[in-house]
Amino acid sequence: MTNDRVDLTASQQRVQTQQEIEQAITEIFAPEDDGLRNALATARAAGLPPIQISPVQGKFLQLLARAANARKILEIGSLAGYSGIWLARALPHEGRLISLEIDPKHAMIIRNSFANAGVGDRTEVRVGKALDLLPHLTSEAPFDLVFIDADKSPYPQYLDWAIRLSRPGSIIVADNCIRGGKALRGSANEQEESTAGLLEYNRRASSDPRLTSLALAVDAGHTDGFTISVVSSLDA
């Protein structure tokens, strides 16, 4: 019993230390301002699920957009507009973020949140199913960064479209691609439909010769996170 208590205490200390580190990183590198906080508060008041990315993930997306010198960003899945604010703030004034949202009521909330955060002039929310909207974006491609955070089952199709709408050097980021390890191992036949989509996404991202990819556990106590790909070629 003594060893069990020692192990439990050590585990609790590691968790506490991890939380303190994450909080410090957030406070120093990714503090939220009124625009970001307002987006979350508005979403809560409207009954949207509280499943947005963390501030550190938002700042990481912003950093990637800056690294890609992004002028055009595509977001597949808007939710509260929180991630879109982080991304849009990486754009120059003449830049453009196009965010795809399936729910018209949510789209109205997101547009207001974008305006309140000072990025209304650089953002556009298009309403409809992503797989219906994506074919209409070919004339506006290439996008310098694509962020995928929508329904999980079609993630492999979203990846296909993201590559098609990119250029060499574009960055593609997909959220929720670890799921406690379920999206990294096993067979798609053994998983529920949404996790099977993530598993197939990771398989394709890691094996497609046009991409250089890596999954990073940067959320939910390092049990979930992003899969990040850089497009190296458009030749299949």
VMD Tcl script that draws the C-alpha trace (Angstrom):
set ca {
  {0.00 0.00 0.00}
  {2.85 2.38 0.78}
  {4.30 2.03 -2.71}
  {0.83 2.55 -4.21}
  {0.43 5.79 -2.24}
  {3.88 6.96 -3.31}
  {3.11 6.19 -6.97}
  {-0.23 7.99 -6.74}
  {1.35 11.03 -5.10}
  {4.08 11.16 -7.74}
  {1.48 10.90 -10.49}
  {-0.59 13.69 -8.96}
  {2.50 15.87 -8.68}
  {3.33 15.29 -12.36}
  {-0.20 16.26 -13.37}
  {-0.08 19.37 -11.20}
  {3.31 20.36 -12.60}
  {2.06 19.83 -16.14}
  {-0.99 22.01 -15.49}
  {1.15 24.74 -13.95}
  {3.49 24.70 -16.96}
  {0.61 24.90 -19.42}
  {-0.95 27.76 -17.46}
  {2.35 29.65 -17.40}
  {2.84 29.15 -21.16}
  {-0.69 30.42 -21.77}
  {-0.20 33.49 -19.59}
  {3.15 34.40 -21.15}
  {2.72 33.43 -24.79}
  {-1.02 33.08 -25.49}
  {-3.06 35.41 -23.27}
  {-6.67 35.87 -24.35}
  {-7.99 39.36 -24.99}
  {-11.57 40.68 -24.97}
  {-12.19 39.57 -28.56}
  {-11.31 35.95 -27.83}
  {-13.11 35.88 -24.48}
  {-16.19 37.44 -26.06}
  {-16.25 34.74 -28.74}
  {-16.30 32.04 -26.08}
  {-18.89 33.81 -23.93}
  {-21.17 34.38 -26.91}
  {-20.86 30.75 -27.92}
  {-21.74 29.57 -24.41}
  {-24.77 31.86 -24.31}
  {-25.94 30.44 -27.63}
  {-25.59 26.85 -26.38}
  {-22.68 25.87 -28.61}
  {-20.62 22.98 -27.22}
  {-17.46 24.08 -25.34}
  {-15.04 22.16 -27.55}
  {-12.86 24.92 -28.94}
  {-9.09 24.65 -29.16}
  {-6.95 25.89 -26.27}
  {-5.23 29.30 -26.27}
  {-1.85 27.58 -26.77}
  {-3.22 25.73 -29.79}
  {-4.63 29.00 -31.11}
  {-1.28 30.72 -30.78}
  {0.40 27.71 -32.42}
  {-1.95 28.02 -35.41}
  {-1.14 31.72 -35.59}
  {2.57 30.94 -35.52}
  {2.20 28.40 -38.35}
  {0.25 30.91 -40.42}
  {3.00 33.49 -39.94}
  {5.65 30.91 -40.80}
  {3.81 30.18 -44.06}
  {3.53 33.91 -44.76}
  {-0.17 33.17 -45.16}
  {-2.37 35.50 -47.16}
  {-5.19 33.02 -47.73}
  {-6.42 30.66 -45.03}
  {-9.20 28.08 -45.25}
  {-10.93 26.82 -42.12}
  {-13.12 23.73 -42.41}
  {-15.41 23.95 -39.39}
  {-15.92 27.23 -37.54}
  {-17.77 26.40 -34.31}
  {-17.44 29.53 -32.12}
  {-15.06 31.42 -34.38}
  {-12.36 31.14 -31.72}
  {-9.74 29.45 -33.87}
  {-10.66 31.73 -36.78}
  {-9.80 34.80 -34.71}
  {-6.34 33.43 -33.91}
  {-5.76 32.61 -37.57}
  {-7.15 35.84 -39.00}
  {-4.89 37.89 -36.74}
  {-1.90 36.32 -38.50}
  {-3.04 37.74 -41.85}
  {-2.02 41.04 -43.40}
  {-4.84 43.55 -43.87}
  {-5.35 42.43 -47.46}
  {-5.38 38.75 -46.40}
  {-8.44 36.51 -46.36}
  {-9.80 33.78 -44.09}
  {-12.67 31.72 -45.46}
  {-14.42 29.68 -42.78}
  {-16.94 26.95 -43.62}
  {-19.85 26.44 -41.22}
  {-22.81 24.11 -41.65}
  {-25.24 25.88 -39.28}
  {-26.67 29.27 -40.41}
  {-27.36 30.38 -36.81}
  {-23.82 29.54 -35.76}
  {-22.52 31.39 -38.83}
  {-24.26 34.58 -37.71}
  {-22.72 34.28 -34.24}
  {-19.29 33.69 -35.75}
  {-19.52 36.72 -38.04}
  {-20.37 38.89 -35.03}
  {-17.48 37.44 -33.04}
  {-15.10 38.10 -35.92}
  {-16.28 41.72 -36.10}
  {-15.99 42.20 -32.33}
  {-12.43 40.81 -32.44}
  {-11.44 43.29 -35.14}
  {-11.01 40.79 -37.98}
  {-14.32 41.23 -39.76}
  {-12.60 42.87 -42.73}
  {-10.41 39.78 -43.32}
  {-12.93 37.01 -42.75}
  {-15.83 35.39 -44.54}
  {-18.13 32.65 -43.25}
  {-19.72 30.44 -45.89}
  {-22.68 28.30 -44.91}
  {-23.26 24.71 -45.99}
  {-21.80 21.22 -45.83}
  {-18.05 21.44 -46.26}
  {-17.93 18.71 -48.90}
  {-20.50 20.68 -50.94}
  {-18.65 23.98 -50.55}
  {-15.08 22.80 -51.14}
  {-15.41 22.18 -54.91}
  {-16.43 25.82 -55.36}
  {-13.15 27.06 -53.85}
  {-10.86 25.88 -56.64}
  {-10.95 29.28 -58.34}
  {-9.81 30.92 -55.07}
  {-6.95 28.52 -54.42}
  {-4.22 28.10 -53.47}
  {-4.60 28.53 -49.72}
  {-1.45 28.95 -47.66}
  {-2.89 27.22 -44.59}
  {-5.86 24.91 -44.15}
  {-7.23 24.15 -40.68}
  {-9.58 21.17 -40.34}
  {-11.79 20.95 -37.25}
  {-15.18 19.63 -38.30}
  {-17.10 16.33 -38.24}
  {-14.51 13.58 -38.02}
  {-15.79 10.87 -40.35}
  {-15.04 12.86 -43.57}
  {-11.52 13.85 -42.45}
  {-9.89 11.79 -45.23}
  {-11.99 13.61 -47.85}
  {-11.12 16.93 -46.23}
  {-7.44 16.04 -46.55}
  {-7.88 15.29 -50.25}
  {-9.49 18.68 -50.78}
  {-6.93 20.47 -48.61}
  {-4.12 19.14 -50.79}
  {-6.01 20.01 -53.95}
  {-6.53 23.58 -52.73}
  {-2.93 24.06 -51.59}
  {0.47 24.89 -53.07}
  {3.93 23.52 -52.31}
  {4.75 24.97 -48.91}
  {1.15 25.17 -47.70}
  {0.45 23.89 -44.20}
  {-2.49 21.62 -43.36}
  {-3.51 21.21 -39.72}
  {-6.18 18.82 -38.45}
  {-7.48 18.85 -34.88}
  {-8.43 15.90 -32.62}
  {-6.11 13.51 -34.43}
  {-4.88 11.57 -31.39}
  {-7.98 10.85 -29.30}
  {-6.16 9.08 -26.49}
  {-4.19 7.07 -29.02}
  {-7.28 5.57 -30.70}
  {-6.66 7.61 -33.86}
  {-3.06 6.39 -34.11}
  {-3.30 2.62 -33.86}
  {-5.55 -0.28 -34.66}
  {-7.81 -0.98 -37.60}
  {-10.49 1.32 -38.97}
  {-12.86 -1.66 -38.77}
  {-12.32 -1.80 -35.01}
  {-13.18 1.86 -34.41}
  {-16.39 3.85 -34.31}
  {-17.04 5.82 -37.49}
  {-15.63 9.16 -36.33}
  {-12.43 7.64 -34.92}
  {-12.07 5.50 -38.04}
  {-12.05 8.72 -40.07}
  {-9.25 10.12 -37.92}
  {-7.28 6.89 -38.14}
  {-7.52 6.93 -41.93}
  {-6.59 10.62 -41.99}
  {-3.40 9.90 -40.06}
  {-2.60 6.92 -42.27}
  {-2.89 9.04 -45.40}
  {-1.11 12.08 -43.95}
  {1.84 9.96 -42.84}
  {2.18 7.99 -46.09}
  {1.27 10.47 -48.85}
  {4.51 11.31 -50.73}
  {3.26 14.85 -51.28}
  {3.22 15.56 -47.54}
  {5.65 15.78 -44.67}
  {3.56 15.17 -41.54}
  {3.71 14.80 -37.77}
  {1.09 14.31 -35.06}
  {1.63 16.39 -31.92}
  {-0.07 15.75 -28.57}
  {-0.73 19.34 -27.49}
  {-4.17 19.15 -25.87}
  {-6.21 17.42 -23.15}
  {-3.23 16.52 -20.98}
  {-1.26 15.44 -24.03}
  {-3.88 12.85 -25.00}
  {-5.13 14.73 -28.09}
  {-3.81 17.27 -30.54}
  {-2.97 18.19 -34.12}
  {-1.69 16.36 -37.14}
  {0.37 18.89 -39.10}
  {1.39 18.45 -42.73}
  {3.48 20.54 -45.08}
  {2.71 20.15 -48.76}
  {5.99 19.41 -50.55}
  {4.57 18.60 -53.98}
  {1.26 18.49 -55.80}
  {2.34 15.56 -57.97}
  {0.63 12.36 -56.86}
}
mol new
graphics top color blue
foreach p $ca { graphics top sphere $p radius 0.5 }
foreach p [lrange $ca 0 end-1] q [lrange $ca 1 end] { graphics top cylinder $p $q radius 0.2 }
display resetview
